[in-house]
């Protein structure tokens, strides 16, 4: 989430960027004079890179327009810049970032690949235009410009695989998922299409047997690949948010109106679900799937997080109501965590309740623009499945815990950790 593009009086002006890694196990913070990396749960600061002069090192500079590389001696983050984009590869030592100052070495039209293990810049790619988004994959790096997306193989010596043309992509919309099958592996990339409201899906698939390939490795290459592009007409107005499930089977999208969330099957390109977030126009900040592909969470500038249940209802049916709703008075991105195959936590129920009610627990984590992380839990009680009232929610209990991950010298004295509990009956 690029906080520079968000109008929010409560946000911390020293934070420029927030995002999770590929499996939500850690998150990245781009800030004034550096970046930070945290473990998501429990909250642990892993990296805090501030202005820190260091020795010189040899790096590879790739000029995108000419696809040539030269080796130069350059400082490793001397006078560390303001970071407006920072991304990682799972919990590896590889970090990609983009600076803020157009007049500095770390400009907004250059992406830097940085190895935290030896604190050195290993590669950089420079463009004529401002970079809107960056994603790291185990194969290489993806860089999003306003109307083009560049896909590279390798990290230390990036080589261009292909370039995708898009409509004007001011928000840098992109969603990426990896797949690893017995006789093929690769990535699925979702981007805005060339026309308004369209999603284009690029599949880069290697035909090399990859049984021993580690999905978290940063050394894999797409040395031999096939590419396939498909398109989905998702909305009438421009796209505002894109998301893809971890296994690459489903894609979710929202338009700039922010009233409808649509889910599509990647293989068939058919709409599987449609949800109404609300009637008023809203800016959607994020959509994320849970790992079982039966729920999505959605956050917006309305200060709400909605959870919708994915099911086999006809695609023409618009669900008017989310199953769970949290209210946070801050801009945020959210994701599911601590998921288990059986969410039947009933320890707080009386023996009588256990006999007549079924319990389902959902846990979310939310990164907020004010420098707090929120851990959200909702326990829903329903009548047992063999009753006519099963589809009716009888009771919901909520637990909200917040912890501060970002502080500045100007912060007022405030409790770093708080917990709130409340119940609702329906």
Secondary structure, DSSP 4 states (H G I P E B T S, - for coil): -BGGG---TTS-TTEEEEEE-TTSSEEEEEETTEEEEEETTTTEEEEEE-S----EEEEEEEETTTTEEEEEEEESSTT--BEEEEEESTTSSEEEEEES-TTSSS-TTEEEEEETTTTEEEEEEE-SS---EEEE-SSEEEEE-SSEEEEEE-STT-EEEEEEE-S--TT---EEEEEE-SS-EEEEEEEE-SSTTEEEEEEEEE-S--TT--TT-S----SSEEEEEEEEE--SS-EEEEEE-TTSSEEEEEETT-SEEEEEETTT--EEEEEE--SS---EEEEEE-TTSSEEEEEETTSEEEEEE-----TTPEE-S-SEEEE-SS-EEEEE-S--S-----TTS-HHHHHHEEEEEEEEEEEETTSEEEEEEEEEEEE-TTSTTTTSEEEEEEEEEEEE----TTPPP--SEEEEEEEEE-
